Amino acid sequence: MPLGGESKRRATQKGRSARRLAFAAAWFVSLGSASLAPRSAGEPPGAAARPDRPETRYEHPTGAQNAIGSQATRGPAAPPAGKPVQKRWKVVERGRASWYGPGFHGRTTASGEIFDQTKLTAAHRTLPLGSRARVTNLRNGATVEVEINDRGPYVEGRIVDLSRAAAGALRMVEAGIALVRVESLDRPVGAG
């Protein structure tokens, strides 16, 4: 018996619903298999290893790392009354660094300073302005200590923009981009 206009439309809608349901099920299954991928120690469950993406973790001077559900995730305990509050956790990131200089030399940075490409400075998205960071080139082991005085980088996949002087200290000026490790340092500029 041939389908009428109304019956035909209902059959088409049922077919679309079934295809959508099948697609959603396949999508959820693919998400589940991604969470079963091997991970390195300290990564939360469900985080697949992605070497092309920047990685951030927080370390305690005792060597403890943040792990889901541990004390490290909740942060250190509150200091006793009357004791000064001190930063105990440091940010450690691994990712790509780039450098900038000639086009920005003499312009005002986010901290209000005038950018000088001959100083050891850097731009970072989240580290406090005026704080210090140690940047290590993971290819050659060169290390430099920089002052965070600007915001950036604004290119996806990069974690820090270095001044030309800092890039020179890391021996990455010619390459332009390098794989680095960025460690926040607890002491602010001028604190010795």
VENHU-V889443 format. One record per residue. N is the residue number from 1. RES is the residue in one letter. PHI is phi in radians with two decimals (none if undefined). OMEGA is omega in whole degrees, 0 to 359 (* if undefined). D_CENTER is the distance of its C-alpha to the mean C-alpha in Angstrom with 2 decimals. Layout:
BEGIN
n=N res=RES phi=PHI omega=OMEGA d_center=D_CENTER
n=N res=RES phi=PHI omega=OMEGA d_center=D_CENTER
END
This chain:
BEGIN
n=1 res=M phi=none omega=182 d_center=62.63
n=2 res=P phi=-1.17 omega=180 d_center=60.54
n=3 res=L phi=-1.39 omega=175 d_center=57.75
n=4 res=G phi=-1.42 omega=182 d_center=58.30
n=5 res=G phi=-1.01 omega=182 d_center=55.79
n=6 res=E phi=-1.20 omega=181 d_center=54.43
n=7 res=S phi=-1.14 omega=180 d_center=54.24
n=8 res=K phi=-1.13 omega=179 d_center=52.55
n=9 res=R phi=-1.11 omega=178 d_center=49.81
n=10 res=R phi=-1.11 omega=179 d_center=49.16
n=11 res=A phi=-1.12 omega=179 d_center=48.95
n=12 res=T phi=-1.14 omega=179 d_center=46.42
n=13 res=Q phi=-1.12 omega=178 d_center=44.27
n=14 res=K phi=-1.12 omega=178 d_center=44.46
n=15 res=G phi=-1.12 omega=178 d_center=43.37
n=16 res=R phi=-1.10 omega=180 d_center=40.32
n=17 res=S phi=-1.08 omega=180 d_center=39.39
n=18 res=A phi=-1.14 omega=179 d_center=39.73
n=19 res=R phi=-1.15 omega=178 d_center=37.53
n=20 res=R phi=-1.09 omega=179 d_center=34.79
n=21 res=L phi=-1.11 omega=179 d_center=35.05
n=22 res=A phi=-1.12 omega=179 d_center=34.89
n=23 res=F phi=-1.11 omega=180 d_center=31.79
n=24 res=A phi=-1.09 omega=179 d_center=30.01
n=25 res=A phi=-1.11 omega=179 d_center=31.13
n=26 res=A phi=-1.10 omega=180 d_center=29.89
n=27 res=W phi=-1.12 omega=179 d_center=26.46
n=28 res=F phi=-1.15 omega=178 d_center=26.24
n=29 res=V phi=-1.12 omega=179 d_center=27.52
n=30 res=S phi=-1.14 omega=176 d_center=24.87
n=31 res=L phi=-1.13 omega=179 d_center=22.15
n=32 res=G phi=-1.13 omega=180 d_center=24.01
n=33 res=S phi=-1.24 omega=178 d_center=24.21
n=34 res=A phi=-1.16 omega=182 d_center=20.47
n=35 res=S phi=-1.31 omega=178 d_center=20.05
n=36 res=L phi=-1.56 omega=180 d_center=22.69
n=37 res=A phi=-1.13 omega=181 d_center=20.82
n=38 res=P phi=-1.09 omega=180 d_center=20.46
n=39 res=R phi=-2.25 omega=177 d_center=17.40
n=40 res=S phi=-1.51 omega=181 d_center=16.79
n=41 res=A phi=-1.06 omega=177 d_center=17.82
n=42 res=G phi=1.63 omega=178 d_center=15.74
n=43 res=E phi=-1.46 omega=179 d_center=14.01
n=44 res=P phi=-1.23 omega=177 d_center=15.37
n=45 res=P phi=-1.00 omega=179 d_center=18.19
n=46 res=G phi=1.59 omega=180 d_center=17.54
n=47 res=A phi=-1.67 omega=180 d_center=14.20
n=48 res=A phi=-1.36 omega=179 d_center=15.25
n=49 res=A phi=-1.19 omega=180 d_center=14.16
n=50 res=R phi=-2.38 omega=183 d_center=12.26
n=51 res=P phi=-1.18 omega=181 d_center=12.15
n=52 res=D phi=-1.47 omega=182 d_center=11.39
n=53 res=R phi=-1.80 omega=175 d_center=7.91
n=54 res=P phi=-1.09 omega=182 d_center=4.76
n=55 res=E phi=-2.17 omega=178 d_center=5.08
n=56 res=T phi=-2.18 omega=173 d_center=4.88
n=57 res=R phi=-2.53 omega=182 d_center=8.53
n=58 res=Y phi=-2.05 omega=181 d_center=11.25
n=59 res=E phi=-2.06 omega=175 d_center=14.41
n=60 res=H phi=-1.78 omega=180 d_center=17.89
n=61 res=P phi=-0.93 omega=179 d_center=20.31
n=62 res=T phi=-1.36 omega=180 d_center=22.49
n=63 res=G phi=1.78 omega=179 d_center=20.01
n=64 res=A phi=-1.18 omega=177 d_center=19.27
n=65 res=Q phi=-2.01 omega=180 d_center=15.92
n=66 res=N phi=-1.30 omega=176 d_center=14.85
n=67 res=A phi=-2.36 omega=183 d_center=16.68
n=68 res=I phi=-1.01 omega=176 d_center=17.68
n=69 res=G phi=1.45 omega=181 d_center=20.91
n=70 res=S phi=-1.65 omega=177 d_center=21.16
n=71 res=Q phi=-1.05 omega=182 d_center=21.83
n=72 res=A phi=-1.06 omega=180 d_center=18.42
n=73 res=T phi=-1.20 omega=182 d_center=16.86
n=74 res=R phi=-1.38 omega=179 d_center=19.46
n=75 res=G phi=1.67 omega=182 d_center=18.98
n=76 res=P phi=-1.21 omega=179 d_center=21.79
n=77 res=A phi=-1.17 omega=180 d_center=25.30
n=78 res=A phi=-1.14 omega=180 d_center=26.76
n=79 res=P phi=-1.21 omega=178 d_center=28.56
n=80 res=P phi=-1.06 omega=180 d_center=32.37
n=81 res=A phi=-1.03 omega=178 d_center=34.21
n=82 res=G phi=1.54 omega=179 d_center=34.94
n=83 res=K phi=-1.59 omega=178 d_center=32.13
n=84 res=P phi=-1.19 omega=179 d_center=29.54
n=85 res=V phi=-1.37 omega=179 d_center=26.04
n=86 res=Q phi=-2.14 omega=176 d_center=23.68
n=87 res=K phi=-1.25 omega=181 d_center=19.93
n=88 res=R phi=-1.98 omega=184 d_center=19.60
n=89 res=W phi=-1.64 omega=175 d_center=16.00
n=90 res=K phi=-2.12 omega=179 d_center=13.60
n=91 res=V phi=-1.54 omega=175 d_center=9.85
n=92 res=V phi=-2.21 omega=180 d_center=9.09
n=93 res=E phi=-2.14 omega=176 d_center=6.17
n=94 res=R phi=-2.28 omega=181 d_center=7.45
n=95 res=G phi=3.09 omega=183 d_center=7.37
n=96 res=R phi=-1.67 omega=176 d_center=9.77
n=97 res=A phi=-2.05 omega=173 d_center=11.39
n=98 res=S phi=-2.26 omega=179 d_center=14.28
n=99 res=W phi=-2.28 omega=178 d_center=17.07
n=100 res=Y phi=-2.46 omega=184 d_center=19.25
n=101 res=G phi=-2.95 omega=191 d_center=22.64
n=102 res=P phi=-0.90 omega=182 d_center=26.01
n=103 res=G phi=-1.26 omega=184 d_center=25.46
n=104 res=F phi=-1.97 omega=182 d_center=23.92
n=105 res=H phi=-1.03 omega=180 d_center=26.18
n=106 res=G phi=1.60 omega=178 d_center=28.18
n=107 res=R phi=-1.51 omega=180 d_center=26.19
n=108 res=T phi=-1.41 omega=178 d_center=24.97
n=109 res=T phi=-1.59 omega=180 d_center=21.33
n=110 res=A phi=-1.11 omega=180 d_center=19.62
n=111 res=S phi=-1.44 omega=180 d_center=21.05
n=112 res=G phi=1.70 omega=178 d_center=24.48
n=113 res=E phi=-1.30 omega=172 d_center=24.98
n=114 res=I phi=-1.53 omega=182 d_center=26.31
n=115 res=F phi=-1.21 omega=178 d_center=23.91
n=116 res=D phi=-2.20 omega=184 d_center=25.49
n=117 res=Q phi=-1.20 omega=180 d_center=24.15
n=118 res=T phi=-1.61 omega=177 d_center=26.17
n=119 res=K phi=-1.70 omega=179 d_center=24.29
n=120 res=L phi=-1.49 omega=182 d_center=21.33
n=121 res=T phi=-2.26 omega=180 d_center=18.77
n=122 res=A phi=-2.68 omega=173 d_center=15.26
n=123 res=A phi=-1.92 omega=179 d_center=13.38
n=124 res=H phi=-2.43 omega=184 d_center=10.02
n=125 res=R phi=-1.25 omega=190 d_center=8.97
n=126 res=T phi=-2.15 omega=180 d_center=9.25
n=127 res=L phi=-1.10 omega=183 d_center=11.03
n=128 res=P phi=-1.09 omega=176 d_center=14.75
n=129 res=L phi=-1.09 omega=182 d_center=16.92
n=130 res=G phi=1.56 omega=178 d_center=19.34
n=131 res=S phi=-1.44 omega=181 d_center=17.33
n=132 res=R phi=-1.98 omega=178 d_center=17.06
n=133 res=A phi=-2.49 omega=175 d_center=14.49
n=134 res=R phi=-1.79 omega=180 d_center=15.45
n=135 res=V phi=-1.96 omega=180 d_center=14.06
n=136 res=T phi=-2.09 omega=175 d_center=15.49
n=137 res=N phi=-1.34 omega=186 d_center=16.28
n=138 res=L phi=-1.33 omega=179 d_center=16.18
n=139 res=R phi=-1.43 omega=185 d_center=19.04
n=140 res=N phi=-2.12 omega=176 d_center=21.54
n=141 res=G phi=1.42 omega=179 d_center=20.52
n=142 res=A phi=-1.14 omega=183 d_center=20.91
n=143 res=T phi=-2.28 omega=176 d_center=19.33
n=144 res=V phi=-2.52 omega=176 d_center=19.34
n=145 res=E phi=-1.78 omega=184 d_center=18.88
n=146 res=V phi=-2.16 omega=173 d_center=17.85
n=147 res=E phi=-1.71 omega=177 d_center=18.24
n=148 res=I phi=-1.47 omega=182 d_center=15.63
n=149 res=N phi=-2.24 omega=182 d_center=18.03
n=150 res=D phi=-2.61 omega=177 d_center=16.40
n=151 res=R phi=-1.84 omega=180 d_center=13.74
n=152 res=G phi=2.47 omega=357 d_center=11.85
n=153 res=P phi=-1.34 omega=182 d_center=11.17
n=154 res=Y phi=-1.86 omega=176 d_center=12.35
n=155 res=V phi=-1.93 omega=182 d_center=12.12
n=156 res=E phi=-1.05 omega=177 d_center=10.07
n=157 res=G phi=1.62 omega=179 d_center=8.24
n=158 res=R phi=-1.91 omega=184 d_center=8.07
n=159 res=I phi=-1.92 omega=182 d_center=5.99
n=160 res=V phi=-2.67 omega=173 d_center=9.40
n=161 res=D phi=-1.95 omega=183 d_center=12.99
n=162 res=L phi=-1.82 omega=172 d_center=15.72
n=163 res=S phi=-1.23 omega=180 d_center=19.37
n=164 res=R phi=-1.05 omega=179 d_center=21.95
n=165 res=A phi=-1.10 omega=179 d_center=23.21
n=166 res=A phi=-1.16 omega=178 d_center=19.92
n=167 res=A phi=-1.11 omega=177 d_center=19.49
n=168 res=G phi=-1.12 omega=179 d_center=23.11
n=169 res=A phi=-1.13 omega=178 d_center=22.62
n=170 res=L phi=-1.57 omega=181 d_center=20.02
n=171 res=R phi=0.96 omega=180 d_center=22.53
n=172 res=M phi=-2.26 omega=184 d_center=20.31
n=173 res=V phi=-1.08 omega=182 d_center=22.25
n=174 res=E phi=-1.17 omega=180 d_center=24.17
n=175 res=A phi=-1.19 omega=180 d_center=21.41
n=176 res=G phi=1.51 omega=181 d_center=19.25
n=177 res=I phi=-2.35 omega=178 d_center=15.97
n=178 res=A phi=-2.55 omega=174 d_center=15.03
n=179 res=L phi=-1.43 omega=186 d_center=12.82
n=180 res=V phi=-2.32 omega=171 d_center=11.78
n=181 res=R phi=-2.07 omega=180 d_center=10.80
n=182 res=V phi=-1.99 omega=178 d_center=10.01
n=183 res=E phi=-2.05 omega=175 d_center=11.90
n=184 res=S phi=-1.28 omega=177 d_center=12.84
n=185 res=L phi=-1.90 omega=187 d_center=16.64
n=186 res=D phi=-1.22 omega=185 d_center=18.69
n=187 res=R phi=-1.48 omega=177 d_center=21.39
n=188 res=P phi=-1.32 omega=180 d_center=21.38
n=189 res=V phi=-1.02 omega=178 d_center=23.05
n=190 res=G phi=1.48 omega=181 d_center=26.78
n=191 res=A phi=-1.62 omega=176 d_center=26.66
n=192 res=G phi=1.57 omega=* d_center=28.00
END
